[in-house]
Amino acid sequence: MSKKAFIFPGQGSQYAGMGKDLADNFKAAAHVFAEADDALGFKLSKLCFEGPEEDLKLTANTQPAILTVSIAALRVLQEETSLTADFLAGHSLGEYSALVAAGAMQFADAVRTVRARGTFMQEAVPVGVGSMAAILGVEADILAQICAEAAQGEVVSPANFNSPGQIVVAGHSGAVNRAIEIAKARGFRKAMLLPVSAPFHSSLMEPAGARLAGVLEAIEISSLQAPVVSNVEAKANSDMKRVKELLVKQVSAPVLWDASVQEMAACGVTAFVEIGPGKVLAGLVKRIDKTAETRNVQDVDSLKALVQEGL
């Protein structure tokens, strides 16, 4: 019996209009948006459905918005199909969606926590001081050398191991720019800055992690109904006592997405359903494991396609 994983997107997958047709067509989705609005005390639903993009791009808005659309899509999927997951995982912010799906965290608690997480991450480093860049076609050991050479007393380190040959670095803007130049000089032509406002998943985020720990202290974690493969370790975790510690570490540690997908495949997962806005993770899964089946659920059409095609 082949195993399935539900995977949840992170920052960068947002777009104005996301989740609207799910909320219009399914009460389960509409209820999730209403719960988010109530938990946050403002109309997050309006921001998801109408934008503007500039406001949606603000980290403190993006994180709860993507989480909410992901859980709305999950609730509809659970209502309309009998699909269940053997494993759960999410990219960065998406790990919170995975924990809600696992029953470890209440949705209202998660949406308030990621709103705070986004604020803390944005405030940890003043705008312009830090940045991120994607460097394509590079091996991890070569990239480590490039980062060491580029640092010059500043921080620059791998932040996201997304798929073979797609690694993102983060740190001080000067060091990140030097890493791009060194990578290009070594023949890695596809090295480019990313349109993000802070150096996520680098040691510069440690102050955000410390503040997040304070918020998580008040959150109740329940037992996990399915294991969640953590970004920090790329291992399946079923221990509720470790959830908070892994979430705090995750803010300043690299996202081991490539290794996480490989771990799930090694555990027998052959089908991955990306739940939430966009298809970024489904694309990464295909690059990591060419034999994997992928589907995504982000709107009525993609849900219908999944129901018709089966899994």
Secondary structure, 3 states (H helix, E strand, C coil): CCEEEEEECCCCCCCCCCCHHHHHHCHHHHHHHHHHHHHHCCCHHHHHHHCCHHHHCCHHHHHHHHHHHHHHHHHHHHHHCCCCCCEEEECCCHHHHHHHHCCCCCHHHHHHHHHHHHHHHHHHCCCCCEEEEEEECCCHHHHHHHHHHHHCCCCEEEEEEEECCEEEEEEEHHHHHHHHHHHHHCCCCCEEECCCCCCCCCHHHHHHHHHHHHHHHCCCCCCCCCCEECCCCCCEECCHHHHHHHHHHHHHCCECHHHHHHHHHHCCEEEEEEECCCCHHHHHHHHHCCCCEEEEECCHHHHHHHHHHCC
